[in-house]
C-alpha cells in the first residue's frame, strides 16, 4: 500500500504561487468546502455530483484565511485579511451577517459543540467569543503575546484551547474565562513564517489535546492536568504542519513540511501508512461517515485518499463517541463584569476583571459531575445562551440608567474604557472571589480575611506572631466591607457606596481599650471611601471627593484636607500618612502620572511631596512603608523603589523581579520590606495573588539594583556596595534624628562603625577585581572611598602583593594626604580649644610628666575605635625606630595620642613653677580634676585620663608626632620621606641578597 500516488485536481487557480489552503467536510459527508488565503472566494463542492460546478462565495474584499462549519452543518463562518468575520447559511451559501470586525487580519475560527458560540482570533490582541444567536460579543480572552493561529473547543464544552505563533498553548475555562494551563514554547515558532501556522486538535472524546512538537513529532496532552502523555514519533523528516483525528479517535493523519502524509494507529503509536506528494499538504479532513481522507496542497489542488486505514483493521468510524450537548452554562448570571456587549472593534470589548472569577476545581471528576448536573436542563444550548444574553442586556440597561444620575449618588462602577487612569486600591487586598474567602488586608503584622454570604460577611483578624498581638474575635459584617487596614492598636474597615440606602461607611475597631464601647463608625452621604490608613493615634480615609479625612483613635474628626487629584492608595506609619493621587490623565503612551504626599499628623507638616515614578506602561501594585519607616512602592512590572534623601529626595530602584525570578511563571505578591529584605508571596502563573486557606509561605528576597553588566564581572560586589551605602545613609540620618531629640546615640554609632567596616571590606574586594582586570584608575577611585586607616593599609599591601608598585605608591599617597588632613584639623581644633580656656586654669592643672589631652577632629577617618587598628599600626611604627631622635619620652599622653602637640619651652617653665607650689595649695587639686574632666570629653576614644599611668594608654603610638627634643625639628613630610627611604633601602638589600643567592 505504501508508495501509491493520488491524483489531485485543481480547486483554486494559483498562477504558480503557493499559499495556505483549507478543506472541510460537511456533517453528512456529501460536500467539501475549500478556501485559499490569497483569494477572496471560497468554494462548496458537492461530492455526490462531481461534475457539478462548485458554488462560489464572494463576499470578502481580500483573501479568506479561516473557515468554520457548525456541528449541525447549518452555518458556515469565514474570516479574512479584510478584518471581518461573515456568517452564511449552509449548504446554499446565502450571506447572513457580518458577525464582527477586528483591527488586524483574522487567522482562525471555531464553533463549539452546540454551535451556539463562535471563537475568532488572529493578529489582534484577544480571542473573541461570539454568540451566534445575535452576533454579540460574549467575552474577550487575552493572554497570548503573538498572533493566534488555531482555536479548538473541547467536545465537552468546558475548555477552549488556543496556540499562537510563538508556540504557546493556553487552556481556557469557558465558565470563567480563566487561563487554566499555559504551555510555553511547546509548538514550533512560526511567527516569522506566514506559510506555516501552528495548530492543535482535541480528540473526539475530549480527553486528549494533540499539538505538533518541536522534533517533528506530535505530542499528546491531558485535558485536565495539561501533562504530557505520549508522543507520535515516526518518519517525518521535518516539522508537522497539520493533523486530523479520525471520527472515532483511533487514528490520526499528519502532514509535514517534508511533503509526507502519515496515518497513525494511536493505540500502537506507530504509522500504518503514508503518502508522498509533489507539494506540501497544508490541510487534512477525515470523512465523518467513511474511510476517506480529504487533502489539499499549497497549490490549491485537492483529492480524496480512499481507505487510508487498511480494510483489515477497525474502521475509523466504528465506535464514534457521542457527547451530550445540552445543559452547558457558559457564563454565570450573577457576574456583572461578564456582560455581553455588541462591538465592532476590539477596543470596545469587555475584558475580565482581574481575578474576579473564582478558580474552579481542576479535578476531572468534579468537572464531570458539574456536567452531569447541567445535563438535567431541558433547554438546548442556543435557548439557554439566548436567555443569558437577554438577562445581561436588561442588567446592562439598568446599570446605564444608574450611571449619570449626578453627585447625589456614589458611582462604584469602573472608569470608562476611554480612561486609562488606575483605579483606587488597598495594598494587601485581593480581588473578590465568589464563594471564597479573600484578604481585605495583609501586611507584616497579620491579615484580615472575609467571606461573603447571602446577606452578610464573616471577617477574621489573625496575627502572624500570636504573641505579638491580642486574640481578636471574629466579626459579622452587614455593611459589605471591601477594604481594611491593620496595625498593633486596631483595624479600620470601609465599604463603597451601593445606593441611597447603603451609604459608604468607615468603622474603627481597637484591639484593646479601657472603655467598654470604644468602637466607632462614620457614614458618608454622597461620598465614597476609596482608601484607608492607620497610624499611631490616628485614622485616615480618602474619599472620591479628593478629601483626606483624619480622625483620632477615639473617633474625633480632626482634619479635612483637599488633595490635588483622585486617590490611588494610602498608607500609614507612626505619625505619617502617605497618599498617592493622580496628577493628570494618562500620557499618550498610557503611563500613569502619580504624586505622593506625606503628612506628619502630630507636627501638622507636609514632609514629602514627590512624583511617583513607575516603569513605562506599568501601574502601581503595592505602596507602603518599610519596617524602618522608609516610603516604598512596587509596580506591575516588578520594580521596587524606595524614597531616599540623596540629591534632595529621590526614588531608588532597589529591586527588579525580572532578575530575581527563577522562571517566567513566577509572580511576586508584595507583603512588606525591611532595611535589607523584601517579603513577598510567590504565586505561579496564571495566579497573581494568594488564596486564603492555601499554604502560602513568605519568601525573603535580597535587594538588587538593576545594574548594567560591568566589565569587571563583579555585579554582586557592586550591588552590595550600593546597598550598604544606602543603609549607611539611613543609619546616619537616624543618628541625627536621635541626637536632635537629646537621646544617647552610642549604640547607633557602633552600628554605623560596623557598617563602615563592612563597606570597606566590600571596597577592598572591588579593588582586587579592578587590579585583576587592569582597571587601576577605578581602583584609585575606590581607595579614596575607604574610611578606616586599616583598610587603606590593606589596599597598599594588596597592591604590593599583586606587584603593582605604581598603584601602591598612589595608595600610600592617599594615606599620607589623609594623615596630613587629620593632623591639620586636630591642630586647628586644639588651638581653638586652648584659646577658649583661661590661661590660669591651664597653669594650675599642668603636670611636668604629662601634657594636655588634645582634641581630635570630629571628622577624623582614623580616630574611631583605635583598639581595632592597634595591630595595624605596628607596620608603621617599626620604620620609625630608625628615625633620628625616635619617639620622645616627654609624657605618656604624648606617646598615646597620634596627633598630640609637644609642649613648648615656655609651657615647661610654667609646669616646673607649678610643681614647687603644688604641696602648698591643696585646693588646686580639685580645679585640676575639673579641667581634666573638661578636656577628656573632647578627646577621641582611646585617649587616657590625665595623670594616668603610661601603661594604661590604649591609643596607638603616633610615629609622626613631633618630639619635644630640640635636636629633632623635622616636619611630618620629612619623617615620611625618611620612612619611605628606609623601606626602599631595605627592599634593595633583600633584592641584592636574592641576586647573590
LINDA-V666475 format. One line per field, one symbol per residue. ss: DSSP state (@ for helix, = for strand, . for the rest). phi: phi as a letter, one per 30 degrees, with the letter a starting at -180 (. if undefined). burial: b if it has 24 or more other C-alpha atoms within 12 Angstrom, else e. Layout:
ss: ???
phi: ???
burial: ???
This chain:
ss: ........==..........=====.....======.....=====........===......======.....======...======.....=======....======.....======....=====....======......======.....======....=====....======................===.....=====.....=====.....=====.......======.....======...======....=======....======.....======...======.............................@@@..=....@@@...............@@@@@@@@@@@@.....@@@@@@@@@@@@@@@@@@@@@@...................................=====...=======....=======...........===.....====...======........=======.........=====....======...======...======....======....=======..=======...........=======....========.......======.....=====...======.@@@.=======@@@@.....========...========.............=====............@@@@@@@@@@@@@@@@@@@@@@@@@@.....@@@@@@@@@@@@@@@@@@@@@@@@@@@...@@@@@@@@.....@@@@@@@@@@@@@...@@@@@@@@@@@@@@@@@@@@@@@@@@@@@@@@..@@@@@@@....................@@@@@@@@@@@@@@@...........@@@@@........@@@@@@@@@@@@......@@@@@@@@@@@@@@@@...........@@@...................@@@@@@@@@@@@@@@@@@@@@@@@@.
phi: .djdbccccdcbdchicdadbbbbcdddicbbcbabddcdbbcccdddbedddddcccbcdbedcabacdedhcbbcbbbddiccbbbdbcdiddcaddabccbeccabacdddidbccbaadddkccccdddbidddabcbldcbddcabaddechcbbcbbcddiccbccdddbidddbbccidcddcdccddbbdbaaddedicbccbecdbibcccbddcciddcabccbcddbddcabaddecidbbcbbbddicbccccdddhbdcaabccdbddcabadddbadbbcbbcdcicbaccdhdceddcdddcdiddbcdccidcdbddccddcddbdacbddcdccdddidcddddcdddddddddddddddddddddddddddddddddddddddddjdkddbdccddddddccddddbcdiccddbeibdbddaabddabbbbbdcdcabccbcbcdcdddbddcddbccccidcbabbbdcabbbabddbkddcddbcbcbddaadddbcdbbbcbchabdcababbdibbbbccddicccccddcjddcbbcdcdaddcababahccbcbcbddadddedjddccbcbcccddchbcdbbadcdbdeicbdcbblcddcjcdbbbcddiccbbccddhijbccdcabdddcddadddbccdclabdbbccacdccecdbadcdjddbddcccddaddddddddibdddddddddddddddddddddddddddicdcdddddddddddddddddddddddddddcicdddddddddddccdeddddddddddddhbddddddddddddddddddddddddddddddddcdddddddcdbdcbbddddcddcddcddhdddcddddedcdeddddddjhcdcdkdddddddcdcdddddddddddddddcdddbddddddddddedddddddddjddddiddddddcdddddcdddddddcbdddddddddddddddddddddddddddd
burial: eeeeebeeeebbeeeeebbbbbbbbbbebebbbbbbbbbbbbbbbbeeeeeeebebbebbebbbbbbbbbbebbbbbbbbbbbbbbbbebbebeeebbbbbbebbbbbbbbbbbbbbbbbbbbbbbbbbbbbbbbbbbbbbbbbbbbbbbbbbbbbbbbbbbbbbbbbbbbbbbbbbbbbbbbbbbbbbbbeeebbbbbbbbbbbbbbbbbbbbebbbbbbbbbebeeeebbbbbbebbbbbbbbbbbbbbbbbbbbbbbbbbbbbeeebbbbbbbbebbbbbbbbbbebbbbbbbbbbbbbbbbebbbeeeeebbbeeeeeebbbbbbbbbbebbbbbbbbbebbeebbbbbebbbbbbebeeeeeeeebeebeeeeeebbbbbbebbeebbeeeeeeeeeeeeeeebbbbeeeeeeeebbbbbbbbbbbbbbebbbbbbbbbbbbbbbbbeeeebbbbbbbeeeeeeeebeeeebebbbbbbbbbbbbbbbbbbbbbeeebbbbbbbbbeeeeeeeebbbbbbbbbbbbbbbbbbbbbbbbbbbbbbbbbbbbeeeeebebebbbbbbbbbbbbbbbbbbbeeeeeeebbbbbbbbbebeeeeeebbbbbbbbeebbbbbbbbbeebbbbbbbbbbbbbbbbeeeeeebbbbbbbeebeeeeeebbbbbbbbbbbbbbbbbebbbbbbbbeeeeebeebbbbbbbeeeebebebbbbbbbbbbbbbebbbebbeeeeeeeeeeeeeeeebbebbbbbbbbbbbbbbbbbeeeebebbbebbbbbbbbbbbbbbbbbbeeeebeebbebbbbbbbebbbebbeebbebbeebbeeeeeebbbbbbbbbbbbbbbbbeebbbbbbbeebbeebeebbebbeebeebbbebbbbbbbbbbbbbbeeebeeebeebeeeeeeeeebeeebeebbebbbebbbbbbbbbbeebeebbbbbbbbbbbbeeeeeeebeebbeebeeeeeeeeeeeeeeeeee
